[in-house]
Amino acid sequence: MEKRAENVLGPLGLHDEQTGLFLGQWRAARGGDDASVGPTPGAVIARVAQSSAADCDDAVAHATRAFAEWRAV
Protein backbone atom coordinates (compact mmCIF):
# COMPACT_ATOMS: atom_id res chain seq x y z
CA MET A 1 0.00 0.00 0.00
CA GLU A 2 1.19 3.49 -0.73
CA LYS A 3 2.32 5.51 2.30
CA ARG A 4 -0.29 8.18 1.59
CA ALA A 5 -3.11 5.62 1.56
CA GLU A 6 -1.76 4.14 4.79
CA ASN A 7 -1.92 7.61 6.38
CA VAL A 8 -5.62 7.87 5.46
CA LEU A 9 -6.72 4.30 6.21
CA GLY A 10 -4.74 3.70 9.42
CA PRO A 11 -6.52 6.26 11.64
CA LEU A 12 -9.87 4.84 10.47
CA GLY A 13 -8.87 1.36 11.63
CA LEU A 14 -8.80 0.13 8.03
CA HIS A 15 -6.20 -1.91 6.21
CA ASP A 16 -5.22 -2.17 2.57
CA GLU A 17 -7.27 -5.40 2.36
CA GLN A 18 -10.69 -5.57 4.02
CA THR A 19 -12.38 -8.91 4.59
CA GLY A 20 -15.82 -7.45 3.99
CA LEU A 21 -17.84 -9.83 6.19
CA PHE A 22 -18.60 -9.61 9.91
CA LEU A 23 -20.37 -12.49 11.68
CA GLY A 24 -19.52 -11.73 15.28
CA GLN A 25 -15.92 -11.54 14.10
CA TRP A 26 -14.30 -10.58 10.80
CA ARG A 27 -14.30 -13.40 8.28
CA ALA A 28 -12.95 -13.67 4.76
CA ALA A 29 -15.72 -13.26 2.20
CA ARG A 30 -15.83 -15.69 -0.70
CA GLY A 31 -17.01 -13.55 -3.60
CA GLY A 32 -13.83 -12.13 -5.09
CA ASP A 33 -12.71 -8.57 -4.43
CA ASP A 34 -12.97 -5.01 -5.70
CA ALA A 35 -10.13 -2.54 -5.84
CA SER A 36 -10.55 1.03 -4.66
CA VAL A 37 -8.45 3.05 -7.08
CA GLY A 38 -7.03 6.46 -6.28
CA PRO A 39 -6.69 9.43 -8.61
CA THR A 40 -3.17 8.44 -9.67
CA PRO A 41 -3.49 6.13 -12.68
CA GLY A 42 -3.38 2.53 -11.51
CA ALA A 43 -2.91 3.42 -7.83
CA VAL A 44 -4.87 0.88 -5.78
CA ILE A 45 -5.69 2.31 -2.36
CA ALA A 46 -7.30 -0.81 -0.92
CA ARG A 47 -9.14 -4.00 -1.81
CA VAL A 48 -12.48 -5.02 -0.33
CA ALA A 49 -13.67 -8.61 -0.42
CA GLN A 50 -17.14 -9.09 -1.85
CA SER A 51 -19.64 -11.43 -0.22
CA SER A 52 -20.95 -14.44 -2.11
CA ALA A 53 -24.55 -15.67 -1.94
CA ALA A 54 -23.44 -18.25 0.65
CA ASP A 55 -21.87 -15.43 2.72
CA CYS A 56 -25.17 -13.55 2.63
CA ASP A 57 -27.03 -16.67 3.76
CA ASP A 58 -24.54 -17.06 6.63
CA ALA A 59 -25.00 -13.39 7.60
CA VAL A 60 -28.81 -13.71 7.66
CA ALA A 61 -28.60 -16.90 9.76
CA HIS A 62 -26.18 -15.21 12.18
CA ALA A 63 -28.39 -12.13 12.49
CA THR A 64 -31.48 -14.30 13.05
CA ARG A 65 -29.75 -16.18 15.90
CA ALA A 66 -28.42 -12.94 17.40
CA PHE A 67 -31.88 -11.35 17.31
CA ALA A 68 -33.43 -14.36 19.04
CA GLU A 69 -30.82 -14.12 21.80
CA TRP A 70 -31.25 -10.35 22.15
CA ARG A 71 -35.05 -10.64 22.25
CA ALA A 72 -34.82 -13.10 25.15
CA VAL A 73 -32.97 -10.55 27.31
C-alpha distances in whole Angstrom, upper triangle without the diagonal:
4,6,8,7,7,10,11,10,11,15,15,15,12,9,6,9,13,16,18,21,23,27,27,24,21,21,19,21,22,22,19,16,15,12,12,11,11,14,13,15,12,9,8,7,7,10,13,16,19,23,26,29,30,27,29,32,31,29,33,35,33,33,37,37,36,38,41,40,40,43,45,44
4,5,5,6,9,10,11,12,15,16,16,14,11,9,13,16,19,21,24,26,30,30,27,24,25,23,24,26,25,22,19,17,14,13,12,10,13,11,13,12,8,8,7,10,13,16,19,22,26,29,32,33,30,32,35,34,32,36,38,36,36,40,40,38,40,44,43,42,45,47,46
4,5,5,6,9,10,10,13,15,15,14,12,11,15,17,21,22,26,27,30,31,28,25,26,25,26,28,28,25,22,20,17,15,14,13,15,13,16,15,12,12,10,12,15,18,22,25,28,31,34,35,32,33,37,35,34,37,39,37,37,41,41,39,41,44,43,42,45,47,46
4,5,5,7,9,10,12,13,15,13,13,12,15,17,21,22,26,27,31,31,28,25,27,25,26,29,28,25,22,20,16,14,13,11,12,12,15,15,11,11,9,12,15,18,22,24,28,31,34,35,32,33,37,35,33,36,39,36,36,40,41,39,40,44,43,42,45,47,46
4,5,5,6,8,11,11,12,10,9,8,12,14,18,18,22,23,27,28,25,22,23,22,23,25,24,22,18,16,13,11,10,9,11,12,14,13,10,9,6,8,12,14,18,21,24,27,30,31,28,29,33,32,30,33,35,33,33,37,37,35,37,40,40,38,41,44,43
4,5,5,6,9,10,10,9,8,8,11,13,17,18,21,22,26,26,23,20,22,21,22,25,25,23,19,18,15,13,14,12,15,15,18,16,13,11,8,9,13,15,18,21,24,28,31,31,28,29,33,31,29,33,34,32,32,36,36,34,36,39,38,37,40,42,41
4,6,6,7,9,11,10,10,11,15,16,20,21,24,24,28,28,25,22,24,24,25,28,28,26,22,21,18,15,16,14,16,16,19,19,15,14,11,12,16,18,21,24,27,30,34,34,31,32,35,33,31,34,36,34,34,37,38,35,37,40,39,38,41,43,42
4,6,6,7,10,9,10,10,14,14,18,18,22,22,26,26,24,21,23,23,24,26,26,24,20,19,16,13,14,12,14,15,18,18,14,13,10,11,14,16,19,22,25,28,31,32,29,29,33,31,29,32,34,32,31,35,36,33,35,38,37,36,39,41,40
4,6,5,7,5,6,8,10,11,14,15,18,19,22,22,20,17,19,19,20,23,23,21,18,16,14,12,13,13,16,17,19,18,15,13,9,9,12,13,16,19,21,25,28,29,25,26,29,28,25,29,31,28,28,32,32,30,32,35,34,33,36,38,37
4,5,5,6,7,9,12,12,16,17,19,19,23,22,19,17,20,20,21,25,25,23,20,19,17,15,17,16,19,20,22,21,17,15,12,12,14,15,18,21,23,27,30,30,27,28,31,29,27,30,32,29,29,32,33,30,32,35,34,33,36,38,36
4,5,7,10,12,15,15,18,18,20,20,23,22,20,19,21,22,24,27,27,26,23,22,20,18,19,18,20,22,25,24,20,18,15,14,17,17,20,23,25,29,31,32,28,29,32,30,27,30,32,29,29,32,33,30,31,35,33,32,35,37,35
4,5,9,12,13,12,15,15,17,17,20,20,18,16,19,20,21,24,24,23,20,19,18,16,18,17,20,22,24,23,20,17,14,13,15,15,18,20,22,26,28,29,25,25,28,27,24,27,29,26,25,29,29,27,28,32,30,29,32,34,32
4,7,10,12,10,13,14,15,15,18,17,15,13,16,17,19,22,23,22,19,19,18,16,19,19,22,23,25,24,20,18,14,13,14,14,16,19,21,24,27,27,23,24,27,25,22,25,27,24,24,28,28,25,27,30,29,27,31,33,31
4,7,8,7,10,11,14,14,18,18,15,12,15,15,16,19,20,19,16,15,14,13,15,16,19,20,22,20,17,14,11,9,11,10,13,16,18,22,24,25,21,22,25,23,21,24,26,24,24,27,28,25,27,31,30,29,32,34,33
4,5,6,9,11,14,15,19,19,16,13,14,14,15,18,19,17,14,14,13,12,14,15,19,19,21,18,15,12,10,7,9,10,12,15,18,21,24,24,21,23,26,24,22,26,27,25,25,29,29,27,30,33,32,31,34,36,35
4,7,10,12,15,17,20,21,18,15,16,14,15,17,18,15,12,12,10,10,11,12,16,16,17,15,12,9,7,4,6,8,11,14,17,20,24,24,21,23,26,25,23,27,29,26,27,31,31,30,32,35,34,34,37,39,38
4,7,9,12,14,18,19,16,12,12,10,12,14,14,12,9,10,9,10,13,15,18,19,19,16,14,11,9,6,5,6,8,11,14,17,21,21,18,20,23,21,20,24,25,23,24,28,28,27,29,32,32,31,35,37,36
4,5,9,11,14,16,13,9,10,8,9,12,13,12,9,10,10,11,14,16,20,21,22,19,17,13,11,8,6,5,6,9,12,15,18,18,15,17,20,18,17,20,22,20,21,24,25,23,26,29,28,28,31,33,33
4,6,8,11,13,10,7,6,5,6,9,10,10,9,11,12,14,17,20,23,24,25,22,20,16,15,11,9,6,5,8,9,12,15,15,12,14,17,15,14,17,19,17,18,22,22,21,23,26,26,26,29,31,31
4,7,10,13,11,8,7,7,6,9,10,10,9,10,12,13,17,19,23,24,25,22,21,17,15,12,9,6,5,6,7,11,13,14,10,11,15,13,12,15,17,15,16,19,20,19,21,24,24,24,27,29,29
4,7,9,8,6,5,6,6,9,11,12,12,14,16,17,21,23,27,28,29,26,24,21,19,16,13,10,8,8,7,10,12,12,8,9,12,10,8,12,13,12,13,16,17,16,18,21,21,21,24,26,26
4,6,5,4,6,9,9,13,14,16,16,17,19,20,23,26,29,31,31,29,27,23,21,18,16,13,11,12,10,13,15,14,10,11,13,10,8,11,12,10,10,14,14,13,15,18,18,18,21,23,23
4,5,6,7,10,11,14,16,18,18,20,23,23,27,29,33,34,35,32,31,27,25,22,19,16,14,14,12,14,15,13,10,10,11,8,6,9,10,6,8,11,11,10,13,15,15,15,18,20,20
4,7,9,13,14,17,19,21,21,23,25,25,29,31,34,36,37,34,32,29,26,23,21,18,17,17,16,18,18,16,13,14,15,11,10,12,12,8,9,12,11,9,13,15,13,14,17,18,18
4,6,10,12,15,18,19,19,21,23,23,27,29,32,34,34,32,30,26,24,20,19,16,15,16,15,17,19,17,13,15,16,13,11,15,14,11,13,16,15,13,16,18,17,17,21,22,22
4,7,9,13,15,16,15,17,19,20,23,25,29,30,31,28,26,22,20,17,15,13,11,13,12,15,17,16,12,14,16,13,12,15,16,13,14,18,17,16,19,21,20,20,24,25,25
4,6,9,12,13,14,16,18,20,23,26,29,30,31,28,26,22,21,17,15,12,10,11,10,12,15,13,10,12,14,11,11,15,15,13,15,18,17,17,20,22,21,22,25,27,27
4,6,9,10,11,14,16,18,21,24,27,28,28,25,23,20,19,15,12,10,7,9,9,11,14,12,9,12,14,12,12,16,17,15,17,20,20,20,23,25,25,25,28,30,30
4,6,8,9,12,15,17,20,23,27,28,27,24,23,20,19,15,12,9,6,6,5,7,10,9,7,9,12,11,11,14,15,15,16,19,20,20,22,24,25,25,28,30,31
4,6,9,12,15,18,21,24,28,29,28,25,24,21,21,17,14,11,7,7,6,5,9,8,7,10,12,11,13,16,17,17,19,21,22,22,25,26,27,28,30,32,33
4,7,10,13,16,19,23,26,27,26,23,22,19,20,16,13,10,7,5,5,4,8,9,8,10,13,13,14,16,18,18,20,22,23,24,26,28,29,30,32,34,35
4,7,10,14,16,20,23,24,22,19,19,16,17,14,10,9,6,6,8,8,12,13,12,14,17,17,17,20,21,21,23,25,27,27,29,31,32,32,35,37,38
4,7,10,13,16,19,20,19,16,16,12,13,10,6,5,4,5,9,10,14,15,13,15,18,18,18,21,23,22,23,26,28,27,29,32,32,32,35,37,38
4,7,9,13,16,17,16,14,13,10,11,9,6,5,6,7,11,13,16,18,16,17,21,21,20,22,25,24,25,28,30,29,30,33,34,34,36,39,39
4,6,10,13,14,13,10,10,6,7,6,4,6,9,10,14,17,20,22,19,20,24,24,23,26,28,27,28,31,32,31,33,36,36,36,38,41,41
4,7,10,12,12,10,9,6,6,5,6,8,11,12,16,19,22,24,21,22,26,25,24,26,29,28,28,31,33,32,33,36,37,36,38,41,41
4,7,8,8,7,6,4,6,7,9,11,14,16,20,22,25,27,25,25,29,29,28,30,33,32,32,35,37,35,37,40,40,39,42,45,44
4,6,7,7,5,6,6,9,12,14,17,19,23,25,29,30,28,28,32,32,30,33,36,34,34,37,39,37,39,42,42,41,43,46,46
4,6,8,7,9,10,13,15,18,21,22,26,29,32,34,31,32,35,35,33,36,39,38,37,41,42,41,42,45,45,44,46,49,49
4,6,5,9,10,13,16,19,22,24,27,30,33,35,33,33,37,37,35,38,41,40,39,43,44,43,44,48,48,46,49,52,51
4,6,9,11,14,16,19,22,23,27,29,32,34,32,33,37,37,35,38,41,40,40,43,45,43,45,48,48,47,50,53,52
4,6,9,12,13,16,19,20,24,26,30,31,29,31,34,34,33,36,38,37,38,41,42,41,43,46,46,46,48,51,51
4,6,9,11,15,18,20,24,26,29,31,29,30,33,33,32,35,37,36,36,40,41,39,41,44,44,43,46,49,48
4,6,8,11,14,16,20,23,26,27,25,26,30,29,28,31,33,32,33,36,37,36,38,41,41,40,43,45,45
4,7,10,14,16,20,23,26,27,25,26,29,28,27,30,32,31,31,34,35,34,35,39,39,38,40,43,42
4,7,10,13,16,19,23,24,21,22,26,25,23,27,29,27,27,31,32,30,32,36,35,35,37,40,39
4,7,9,13,16,19,20,18,19,23,22,21,24,26,25,25,29,30,29,31,34,34,33,36,38,38
4,6,10,13,16,17,14,16,19,18,17,20,22,21,22,25,26,25,27,30,30,30,32,35,35
4,7,9,13,14,11,13,16,15,15,18,20,19,20,23,24,24,26,28,29,29,31,33,34
4,7,10,11,9,10,14,14,13,16,18,18,18,21,23,23,24,27,28,28,30,33,33
4,7,8,5,7,10,10,10,12,14,15,15,18,20,20,21,24,25,25,27,30,31
4,5,5,6,9,10,11,13,14,15,17,18,20,21,22,25,26,27,28,31,32
4,5,5,6,9,10,11,12,14,15,17,19,20,21,23,25,26,27,29,31
4,5,5,6,9,10,11,12,14,15,17,18,20,21,23,24,26,27,29
4,5,5,6,9,10,10,12,14,15,16,18,20,21,22,24,26,27
4,5,5,6,9,10,10,12,14,15,16,18,20,21,22,24,26
4,5,5,6,9,10,11,12,14,15,17,19,20,21,23,25
4,6,5,6,9,10,11,12,14,16,17,18,20,22,23
4,5,5,6,9,10,10,12,14,15,16,18,20,21
4,5,5,6,9,10,10,12,14,15,16,18,20
4,5,5,6,9,10,11,13,14,15,17,19
4,5,5,6,9,10,11,12,14,16,17
4,5,5,6,9,10,10,12,14,16
4,5,5,6,9,10,11,13,15
4,5,5,6,9,10,11,13
4,5,5,6,9,10,11
4,5,5,6,9,10
4,6,5,6,9
4,5,5,7
4,5,5
4,5
4
